[in-house]
Amino acid sequence: MTTNISRASAVSAVALCAALAACKGGEQKAAGSESTAAVTNAAGNAAGNAATTATGPLVYVSDEDGHSVTVIDSRTDSVVRTINPGQRPRGVRLMPDGKTLVVAVSGSPKGGPGVDESKLPPPDRSKDGIALVDLATDSVRRLQGGHDPENFDITPDGKFIYVSNEDAGTATVLDVPTGNIVATIKVGAEPEGVKVTPDGKEMWVTSEGRGTVTVINVANNKVVATVKAGKRPRSLVFTPDGAKAYVPAEVGGDVTVVNAKNYKVLKTIKVTSPDAKPMGSAISPDGKFVYISNGRGGTVSVISTAADSIVTNIPVGKRPWGIGVMPDGKTLWTANGPGNDVSVVDLATNSVLKHIPAGKSPWGIAISQ
């Protein structure tokens, strides 16, 4: 309560200053127009931040073609602001303390199905990086993470970020306080999915080109295992106890279940939804269900972790990729790229409650606590 009051007071004070500045003579106003604009923007940001802090949880949607992040208040299902982290944002997560939004941005041109990549313009490496957005001010600090960073995960203490660099076939380890690269690890061609184990001791990285998952010891950044997955694995998720990992494979049309303690494949689950291209993955807070977004199939498959089998497929929208579950486990959110929206799914009935416009080509989803 005190925090919100103080923020409101600050906003009022800034607005008063802007009003006083606007009342000055024409010559003085023209001379101070840049400063006045800065004050007005600060007032708007402060007001927006105070408003979004008072609500929540918030859903952050990276818009790959819109070069922005759309912020949605889950209580009202309305867009409350837009953040500009850099070019072509894809992977998106929150720091453990929830105060900083982390976004992978890229200077590589967009490829994908039906694109002749030989005719694309050269990449602009100056735009590659990991953007750290201070959610109190929307100020951006960018770390250089490698060539074409696509996705990443963060150690539980918030000190290190592991980045998959699609064009380089490596994972880069960034020291957050210093911004330095402390390690570069070969993980196979076209790495994408990155996920830290629940105990924080290992980081797993998928290789689309090699069809594997590389397991990295966080303590020394050494590779400890390589696990065979399906064709073109896109992401992965762990059960809360860290016992199992689920790895969806886009081209294989399946999900590999791995014993996360001995790195042995337990089962391969064939996704039965028509035209399914398994991509994103999320898990319910209680660990009972894994949710897989199926890209061009337009569905989400629900997997029972007790039986390691699909219990239903939910139609959600056009080419769902990014996926996340609310902290209370009641709703699921998907980013539907070509649909330019997100779907909100009621997990009690496994049905879509609504579609919310969310920028241009929504890619990833992060949900605050």
C-alpha positions in Angstrom: 0.0 0.0 0.0 2.8 2.4 1.0 4.7 1.6 -2.3 1.7 2.4 -4.4 0.9 5.7 -2.6 4.5 6.9 -3.0 4.5 6.0 -6.7 1.3 7.9 -7.2 2.7 10.9 -5.4 5.8 10.8 -7.6 3.7 10.6 -10.7 1.7 13.6 -9.5 4.8 15.6 -8.8 6.2 14.9 -12.2 3.0 15.8 -13.9 2.9 19.1 -12.0 6.4 19.9 -13.1 5.5 19.2 -16.7 2.5 21.5 -16.4 4.5 24.3 -15.0 7.1 23.9 -17.8 4.3 24.1 -20.4 3.1 27.5 -19.0 6.4 29.2 -19.7 6.9 31.6 -22.7 7.1 30.3 -26.3 10.9 30.7 -26.6 11.6 29.0 -23.3 9.1 26.2 -24.1 10.8 25.5 -27.4 14.2 25.4 -25.8 13.0 23.0 -23.2 10.8 20.8 -25.4 13.2 17.8 -25.2 13.4 17.9 -21.4 9.6 18.4 -21.1 9.1 15.3 -23.4 11.4 13.3 -21.1 9.5 14.4 -18.0 6.2 13.5 -19.7 7.5 10.1 -20.7 8.8 9.5 -17.2 5.3 10.4 -15.8 3.7 8.0 -18.3 6.1 5.1 -17.5 5.7 5.7 -13.7 1.9 5.7 -14.0 1.9 2.6 -16.1 4.3 0.8 -13.8 2.3 1.7 -10.7 -0.9 0.5 -12.4 0.6 -2.8 -13.4 2.2 -3.4 -10.1 -1.1 -3.0 -8.4 -2.6 -5.8 -10.5 -1.3 -9.1 -11.9 -0.1 -11.7 -12.5 1.2 -10.1 -15.7 1.8 -11.9 -19.0 4.8 -10.8 -21.1 4.5 -11.7 -24.8 7.5 -11.3 -27.1 6.4 -10.0 -30.5 9.1 -11.2 -33.0 7.9 -9.1 -36.0 6.7 -6.2 -33.8 10.1 -5.8 -32.1 8.3 -5.3 -28.8 6.9 -7.1 -25.7 3.2 -6.8 -25.0 2.2 -6.8 -21.3 -1.2 -8.2 -20.4 -3.0 -7.9 -17.1 -4.3 -11.4 -16.5 -7.1 -10.2 -14.2 -8.7 -8.0 -16.8 -7.2 -9.7 -19.9 -6.2 -6.3 -21.3 -3.0 -4.9 -22.7 -1.5 -2.5 -20.2 1.7 -1.4 -21.9 4.3 -2.2 -24.5 8.1 -2.6 -23.9 10.7 -2.1 -26.6 13.7 -4.4 -25.8 15.4 -4.4 -29.2 15.1 -6.1 -32.6 13.3 -9.5 -33.1 12.6 -10.5 -29.5 12.0 -14.2 -29.0 12.9 -15.9 -25.7 11.5 -14.1 -22.7 11.7 -14.8 -19.0 11.6 -12.9 -15.6 14.5 -12.7 -13.2 13.9 -14.7 -10.0 13.1 -11.6 -8.1 10.5 -10.5 -10.7 12.0 -7.0 -11.1 13.7 -7.5 -14.4 12.4 -8.9 -17.7 15.0 -10.7 -19.8 14.6 -10.9 -23.6 16.7 -12.5 -26.3 17.0 -10.0 -29.2 18.6 -10.7 -32.6 20.1 -9.0 -35.6 19.6 -12.0 -37.8 16.9 -11.8 -40.5 13.9 -14.0 -39.9 13.9 -17.3 -41.8 11.6 -20.3 -41.4 9.4 -22.4 -43.6 9.1 -21.2 -47.2 11.9 -18.7 -46.9 14.9 -18.9 -49.2 17.6 -18.0 -46.6 20.2 -17.5 -49.3 18.4 -14.3 -50.4 18.1 -12.8 -46.9 20.2 -9.8 -46.0 23.3 -10.3 -43.8 22.8 -10.3 -40.0 23.5 -7.1 -38.0 25.5 -8.5 -35.1 25.3 -5.2 -33.3 21.6 -6.0 -32.6 22.3 -9.4 -31.1 22.1 -9.7 -27.3 20.2 -10.3 -24.1 18.1 -7.3 -23.0 17.6 -6.7 -19.3 14.5 -4.5 -18.8 14.1 -2.8 -15.5 10.4 -3.1 -15.0 10.3 -0.1 -12.7 11.6 2.3 -15.3 11.6 0.3 -18.6 15.2 1.2 -19.0 17.2 -1.5 -21.0 20.7 -2.9 -20.3 21.9 -5.2 -23.1 24.5 -7.9 -22.7 26.3 -9.4 -25.7 25.3 -13.1 -25.6 26.5 -14.6 -29.0 25.3 -14.9 -32.6 21.5 -14.9 -33.0 20.4 -15.6 -29.4 17.1 -17.4 -29.5 16.3 -18.6 -26.1 17.9 -18.9 -22.6 17.3 -19.7 -19.0 18.5 -18.2 -15.7 20.1 -19.8 -12.7 17.9 -19.7 -9.5 20.2 -17.0 -7.9 19.9 -14.8 -11.0 23.6 -14.6 -11.4 24.0 -16.4 -14.7 22.1 -16.6 -18.0 22.7 -19.5 -20.4 21.9 -18.5 -24.0 21.3 -20.7 -27.1 22.9 -19.1 -30.1 21.1 -20.5 -33.1 23.6 -19.4 -35.8 26.7 -20.4 -33.8 25.8 -23.9 -32.4 26.8 -22.8 -29.0 25.5 -21.9 -25.5 26.9 -18.8 -24.0 27.1 -18.3 -20.3 26.7 -14.7 -19.2 27.7 -13.3 -15.8 24.8 -10.9 -15.1 26.5 -8.5 -12.6 29.5 -7.9 -14.9 27.9 -8.6 -18.2 30.9 -10.7 -19.2 30.8 -14.0 -21.1 32.3 -16.6 -18.8 32.0 -19.7 -21.0 31.0 -20.7 -24.5 29.9 -24.4 -24.9 29.4 -26.4 -28.1 25.9 -27.9 -28.0 25.2 -28.9 -31.6 23.7 -27.1 -34.6 20.7 -24.8 -34.2 20.3 -24.9 -30.4 17.1 -23.5 -29.1 15.5 -24.9 -25.9 17.3 -24.0 -22.6 16.1 -25.1 -19.2 17.7 -25.2 -15.7 16.9 -28.3 -13.6 14.7 -27.6 -10.5 17.8 -28.0 -8.2 19.7 -25.5 -10.2 22.7 -27.8 -10.8 22.4 -28.5 -14.5 21.4 -26.6 -17.7 19.9 -28.6 -20.6 20.1 -27.3 -24.1 18.4 -28.8 -27.2 20.0 -29.0 -30.6 17.5 -28.9 -33.5 20.2 -29.8 -36.1 21.6 -32.8 -34.1 18.4 -34.0 -32.5 20.0 -34.1 -29.0 20.0 -32.5 -25.6 23.3 -31.4 -24.1 23.5 -31.5 -20.3 25.8 -28.9 -18.7 27.1 -28.9 -15.1 26.4 -25.3 -13.9 29.2 -25.5 -11.3 32.0 -25.9 -13.9 30.2 -25.4 -17.3 31.3 -28.8 -18.5 29.2 -31.1 -20.6 28.2 -34.2 -18.5 25.9 -36.0 -20.9 24.3 -35.9 -24.4 20.8 -37.3 -24.7 19.2 -38.4 -27.9 15.8 -36.8 -28.6 13.5 -36.6 -31.5 13.9 -34.8 -34.8 14.3 -31.1 -34.3 13.7 -30.7 -30.5 12.5 -27.2 -29.8 12.1 -26.9 -26.0 12.0 -28.9 -22.7 10.5 -28.9 -19.3 11.1 -30.8 -16.0 8.8 -32.2 -13.5 9.0 -30.2 -10.2 10.9 -32.9 -8.5 13.5 -33.0 -11.2 12.9 -36.7 -11.9 11.8 -36.4 -15.6 12.3 -34.1 -18.6 9.9 -33.8 -21.5 11.4 -32.8 -24.9 9.0 -32.0 -27.8 10.4 -32.5 -31.3 8.9 -30.5 -34.2 9.7 -32.7 -37.2 9.5 -35.9 -35.3 6.0 -35.1 -34.1 6.7 -36.6 -30.7 7.8 -35.9 -27.1 10.8 -37.7 -25.6 10.5 -38.5 -21.9 13.9 -38.6 -20.2 15.0 -39.9 -16.8 16.7 -36.7 -15.7 18.9 -38.4 -13.1 20.6 -41.0 -15.3 19.8 -39.4 -18.8 18.1 -42.5 -20.1 15.1 -42.2 -22.5 12.1 -43.6 -20.7 9.5 -43.3 -23.5 8.6 -41.6 -26.7 5.1 -40.2 -26.9 3.6 -39.8 -30.4 1.5 -36.6 -30.7 -1.8 -37.6 -32.2 -3.2 -34.2 -33.0 -3.4 -33.7 -36.8 -0.5 -31.8 -38.4 1.1 -31.4 -35.0 4.6 -29.8 -34.9 5.5 -30.1 -31.2 7.3 -26.9 -30.1 6.8 -25.2 -26.7 6.4 -26.9 -23.3 5.1 -26.0 -19.9 4.0 -27.9 -16.8 1.2 -27.5 -14.2 2.3 -26.3 -10.8 1.5 -29.6 -9.2 3.5 -31.5 -11.9 0.5 -33.6 -13.0 0.3 -32.4 -16.5 2.7 -31.3 -19.3 1.4 -29.0 -22.0 2.9 -29.1 -25.5 2.1 -26.4 -28.1 1.8 -28.0 -31.6 2.7 -25.1 -34.0 1.0 -25.5 -37.3 -1.3 -28.2 -35.8 -3.0 -25.3 -33.9 -3.4 -27.4 -30.7 -2.0 -28.0 -27.3 -1.5 -31.6 -26.2 -2.0 -32.4 -22.5 0.2 -35.2 -21.2 -0.4 -37.0 -17.9 3.0 -37.3 -16.1 1.7 -40.3 -14.2 1.0 -42.3 -17.3 3.2 -40.4 -19.8 0.4 -40.4 -22.3 -1.7 -37.8 -24.0 -5.1 -37.3 -22.4 -6.5 -34.7 -24.8 -5.6 -32.2 -27.5 -7.0 -28.6 -27.2 -7.5 -26.4 -30.3 -6.1 -23.0 -29.4 -5.3 -20.9 -32.4 -2.9 -20.3 -35.3 0.6 -21.9 -34.9 0.9 -21.7 -31.1 4.6 -21.6 -29.9 5.2 -19.8 -26.6 3.2 -21.4 -23.7 2.8 -20.7 -20.0 0.7 -21.7 -17.0 -0.6 -19.3 -14.4 0.8 -19.7 -10.9 -2.6 -20.9 -9.6 -2.7 -23.6 -12.4 -6.1 -22.5 -13.6 -5.3 -21.1 -17.0 -2.9 -21.8 -19.8 -1.7 -19.1 -22.2 -0.3 -19.6 -25.7 1.4 -17.2 -28.1 -0.1 -17.7 -31.6 2.3 -16.3 -34.1 0.3 -15.8 -37.4 -2.8 -15.1 -35.4 -1.2 -12.1 -33.7 -2.9 -13.0 -30.5 -2.7 -15.1 -27.3 -5.2 -17.8 -26.3 -6.4 -18.1 -22.7 -7.3 -21.7 -21.9 -9.4 -22.8 -18.9 -7.7 -25.9 -17.6 -10.7 -27.1 -15.7 -12.6 -27.6 -19.0 -9.6 -27.6 -21.4 -11.4 -25.0 -23.6 -10.4 -21.6 -24.8 -11.9 -18.7 -22.8 -10.8 -15.9 -25.2 -8.2 -14.6 -27.6 -6.4 -11.4 -26.8 -4.6 -9.3 -29.5 -0.9 -9.3 -28.6 1.3 -7.4 -31.1 2.8 -8.7 -34.3 3.8 -12.4 -34.5 3.8 -13.4 -30.8 6.6 -15.8 -30.0 7.3 -16.3 -26.3 5.4 -16.0 -23.0 6.6 -15.2 -19.4 4.2 -15.0 -16.5 4.9 -13.1 -13.3 4.2 -14.6 -9.9 
